[in-house]
Amino acid sequence: MEFVNIILLISVSQGFLFGFAILFSPYFKSSTNKYLGYSILILAFLMFNVYLDTLNVYEQYPEFLILYDIELIFLFPVFFFLYILKSIDQDFVVERKWNWLYIPFMFSVILNVVYNLEHIYKWEISFLSDQALMYEWAFGLQEFGYYFYNFVIAIWAYNILKHNKYTNQMHGKWLKKLCIYEVSLVTCWILIDVADMIFNIGYDIGISIICTITSFFIFWIVYNGIYSLKISNFKNSDVNFNEDTLEPKNPKVSTPELSFSKDNIYFQKLEGLLEKDYIYRNPNLNQEMVAQTLNISSGYLSQIVNDVTKKNFTAYINSYRVNEVKEMILNEEFDKYSLLSIGLEAGFKAKSTFYTSFKKETGLTPNQFKIDHKKVQFF
C-alpha cells in the first residue's frame, strides 16, 4: 500500500503542478491552453480522490464522500474536446452551443447529491417506491457512461482533425497523437477494470498501473503540447529566448504575455503576400487559406494579426481592399467604372461588405469619398 501511495502522490503532485502552471504561468496562459489545464487538473483531482480513499479518509468522514462519488471523469472529455476545437480555431466553437456536453456531468452531480443526502445525511428526497432499483439503474448508466463518453468524444475530436481542412496545420500531428493517446489511456483504464473483475488482479496493482500510465500521459501532454509548441511560438515573436534555459536573451525585455510585433516573421510574410501577390483580391480568401500558406495554425495567425494590427483578420484584409479602392477611385483610368465594380475588383465579395468596410475605414461612403477628393483635385 505504501508503494501505491507513493505512485499516487507523484501523479497527483505532477498533475496539479502542470495544470496550475498552464492556467497561471504567463508563458503558457491562453484562452485555448486553459482547457488543457482544466483537463490535467481533473485527472490530478481524480487521482487525489483515490489517494484519500486509500487512506480511508472517506470512511472516517463519510459526509465528504460526495466529493469521491461525483464522476469528474465526465468533465475530462469535455475540456479535452474544447481544447482540440480551439486549437484548430474551429469555426463552430461557440461556448453556449456546447453546454450540452456537460449534461452527463450534471446527471452525475444530481444523482450522487441526492443519493448522499438520503443515505449519509438521512434526508427523505426520493418519491419513488423502489429506490433500490432506481439507483441500481442510475449508477449502472453512470458507470457505462463514463467509459463510453470518453471514447466517443476522443474519436469525434480525431475525426474532426482528420478533415482535410486541418491536415496541414502547424499543430495537427500532435493533436491527432493526443487523441490517440487519450483513447489509449481510456482503453487501459477499461481493460484494467475488466481484468480486475475477471481475474481479481487486486486493487493496489490496478491503481498503480492506471496512475503510472496517467502520469506518463500528463508528462507527454505538457512536454509535447505545451513546452515544445509554445517555445516555437516564442521563437516567432519579438522576444528572443535562450533555447537551453528558456530565459529571454535580453533581460530587460518584459514578457508577461505572448505578444507580437511587425518584426514577426509570419507577419512579414503575410504583408508580402498582400503587398506583392495581392492575395486580398481573391474574394474567397479566408483565414484558414492564409494560415495553410504560411504553414501555421489559424489560431496563431489570428493572434499575430490581432496583436500587430489591433484588428481581426477579416478587417485587416478589408483594409487593403479599401486602400486599393481609394487608389482606383482617384485614378482617371477607372472613371468609367461603377463604384461597385471597383469594390468587386479590389476583392470585396458583396456590395454590403464593401460599403460597410469602406465607411468604417474612411468615415465616408465610396461616393462621398469620390466627390470630396475629386473636389480637392479640382481646386
N, C-alpha and C positions, 0 to 999 in steps of 0.2 A: 504493500500500500504506500510506503514511503516513496518508492520509485515512481509510482503513478502520480503522487502529489508533486514530485519534482518536475515531471514532464508537464503537468498541468500548470504549475507556476511559471515555467519558462514560456509556455504557449500563451498564457494569459498576459504576462508582462510584455511579451513581444507584440501581441495584438493591440493592447492599449497604447503602448509606446508609438507604434507606427500609425495607428488610427488617429490619435490626437495630433501627431506630427503632421499628417496630411491635412487635417482640418485647420490647424492653427499656425503652422510654420509658414512664413512669408515666401519661402522657396517653392512650396507645393500648393499653397492655398489657392483655390479657384472654384468657380461655380460648378465645374464638371468634377473635379477631384473630390469634392465634398461627398459625393455619393459613394465613391470608392472608400473614403474614410469611414462612412457610416457602415458599409459592408464589413470592413475589417473589425470595427468596434462590436458589431453584432456577433461575429464569430468569437471575439475575445470574451464578451459577456456570457455567451453560451458555455464556454469552457470554464469561466469563473463560477458559474452556477454548478457545474459538475464538481468543481473543486470544493465548493461549500457543501455539496451533497456527500462527498467522501469524508468530510469532517463531521458529518451528522448534524450540521447546523440546523437544517430544516426539521429534523426530528426534535431537537431541543426547542426550537422556536417555530412551531407549525403555523403561526399567524403570518409568517413571511413566505410560506410555501407557494403562494400565488405567483411570486417572482420566478419560481422554478417551473411552475406549471404552464404559464403563458408561453406559447411557442413563438419565440422571437425569430426562429428559423424561417418563419413566413415573411419576415421583413428583408432577409438577406437577398432573395432573388429579385425583389422589387428594386432595392438600391443598386444592385448589380446591373439590372436591366436598364435603369435610367442612366447609369454611368456610361453604358455602351452607347445608348442613343445620343447622349450629349457629346460624347467623344467624337462622333461622326457628324455632329451638328444636324441630326435628323430633322427634317422639315416639320414632322408632325409631333415634335416634342412640345406638348403643352401640359403643364403640371396638372391642371384641373382635369384634363382629358384622361389622365392615367390614375385618378383617385380610386378607380375600381380595383386596381391592383392590390390595394390594402384590405380588400374585403376578407380574404382568408385570415389575415392577422386579427381583424376586428372580430371575426367569428370566434377565434381562439380566446381573445380577451373576454368577450361576453360569456362564453362557455365556462371558462375557468374562474372568472369572478363569481358567477352565480354558484358554481359547484363549491368553491371555497367558503362563500358566505353561508351556504347551507350546512356544510359538513365540518368546517372549522369554527365558524362563528355562530353556528346553530340558528341561522335565520331561516324562516319558512318563506320561500320565494316561489318555488315551482307550483304550478296549478295542475300539473298532470298527475294522474293517479299512479301510473307505473314509472316512477322516476328512474329506477334502476335500468330498465330497458332503454329509456330515453338517453341516459348518459352513456350507456354501452354503445349505442349507435353513434352518438355525437363524438365520443372520443375515438371510436373506430374511424370515423370520417376524418377527424383531425389527423390521426396518425398516418392514414393513407395520403392525406392531402399534402403534408409537408414533404414527403418523398416525391410525389407526383408533381407538385407545384415547382419545386426547384428544377426538375428535369425539363418541364415544359418551357419555363422562362428562359433557361440557358439555351435550349435548342432554338427557340424563337429568335433570340438575340443573334445566334450564329447564322440563322437563315437570312436575317437582315444584312449581316456583314457579307454574306456570300453574293449579295446582289451586285451586279456589275458596276453599279454606280459608286460602290465604295471600295472596290478591289485595289485601286491604285493609291489609296490614301496612305499618308505617312505612318499612321499607327494601325493600319488594317491588320497586318500579320500578327502583331502582338495581341490585339483584341480578339482575334479568332482563337489564338492559343489560350487566352484567358477563358473563353467559353468552353473550350475542350477540357481544360484543367478543372474548371468548375464542375462540369459533368462527371469527370473522373473522381473528384472529391465526393460528390453525392453518391456515385456508384460504389466507392469503397465503403462509405458510411452504411449503405443498404446491405452490401454483402457481409459486412462485419456483424450487423444486427441479425441477418438471416443465419449466419454461421453460429452465432451465439444461441439462437433459438433451436437450431437443429443439433449442433454438436456440443453446446454448452461450453464454449471456449473460456468463459469466465469474464466477469465484468471488468476486472483490472486489465486484462490483456486487451480487450476490445477498446476500452477508453484510451489506453496507452497508444495503440495503433492509430486511432482516429485523431488524437491530439498531435501526435508526431506528424501525420500527414497534413493536418491543418496548419501546423507551424511552418512546414516547408512551403505550403501553398501561400501563406501570408508573406513569407520572405520573398518568394518568387514574384508576387504581385508588386511588392514595394521596390525590389531591385529593378525588375524589367519594365514595370509600368510607370513608376514614378521617378525613380532615380535616373535611369538611362534616358528616358524620353524628355524629362524636364531639363536635364543637362543640355541636351541638343537644342532645346528651345532657348536656353540662356545663351548658348554659343551664337545663336542667330539674333540676339538682341543687342542693344547698345552697351552692354556690360560685358567685359572680358573676364573670364574666370580661369583660375589655375586648374588644370584638368586633374591634378592629383589631390589637391586639398579642397577643391570646390569653393575656395575663397576668392573674392574679387582681386584681380591683379593690382587694381588701383584702390587702395583702402579708403580713399576719400569719396569714392563713388557710393552713394546710398542705394541700397537695393531692397526697400521694404516690400515692393511688389514687382511682379514681372511686367515690364513695360517696354515699348519700342520707340525708336526714333526714325527719322528719314534715312539714317545710315544703315538701317536694317537691310540685309542682302536681299531678302524676298520682296521688301517694299520697293527697292531699286529695280528689281526685275519686273515687278508689276508696272512701275512707271514706264519702263522701257517698252513693255507690251502695249501700253496705252498711247505713248507719245510717238513711237516708231512704227508699231504694227497696227495702230488704230483699232484695236480689238473691240473698243466700245461701239464701233459702227455696226457690230453684229447685234440685231435686235433680240436675239435669243440668248445672248450672253448671260451667264449666271455665275454665282459664287463657286459652285461645285466645279464648273468647267475650268475656271481660272486656277483653283486650288490644285486640280489634277495637272494642269500645265506647269505649275510651279513645284509640283511633287510635295505638297504639304497638305495637311488636313484642312477642311473647310472652316472648322472652328478656329484653327490657328491663324488662317488668313483673315478671318473676321476680326480677331483680336488685334492683329497688326494694323489693319485699316482703321479700326475704331480708335486705337491709341494715337496713331500718327495724324490722322485727318480729323478726328472728332466727329466723323460721320459713319453711318453704316455703309456696307458695301454698295448697295443699290444707289444711295445718294451720292456716293463718291464717283461711281461710273457715270451717273447722270450729269454730274458737274462737268465732266469732259464733253459730254454731248451738248450741254448748254453753251460751253465756250466755243464749240465748233459752229453751232447755230448762230451765235453772235458774229463770228467772223464771216459767215456766209451772208448774213443779212447786210453787213457793211460792204460786201464785195459786189460790185456792179454786175458781175457776170451772172449773179443769181437774182437779179431784179425781176426777171420774168417768172421765177419760181414762186409758188404759193408758200406761205409760212409753214403750213402743214407738210408740204413736200420737203421743205428744208429740214424740218424736225425729223421726218422719217429717214431722210438721207443721213442724218447725223447718228441714227441708231435707235431713236425712240420707236417703241412698238405701237403706241396708241396716242391719239390726239390728247386725251385727258392727262396721260402721264407727261406728255410733252409740255402742255400748258402749265400744269401744276409744278413741275420741276423748274421750269424757266422762271415762273413767278417767285418761287422760293429762293432761287439763286440770285436773281437780279432785282426783285421787288417790283418788276414790271411784267406786263404781258408781252408776248413777242411783238404784237402790233404796236404797243406803246413804245417799246424799245426801238423799233424801226422808225417810228415817227420822230421820236426825240433825237435820235442820233443822225437821222437824215437832216434835221434842222441844224444840228451842230455843224455838220459838214457844209451845209449851205452857207451859214454865216462864217 
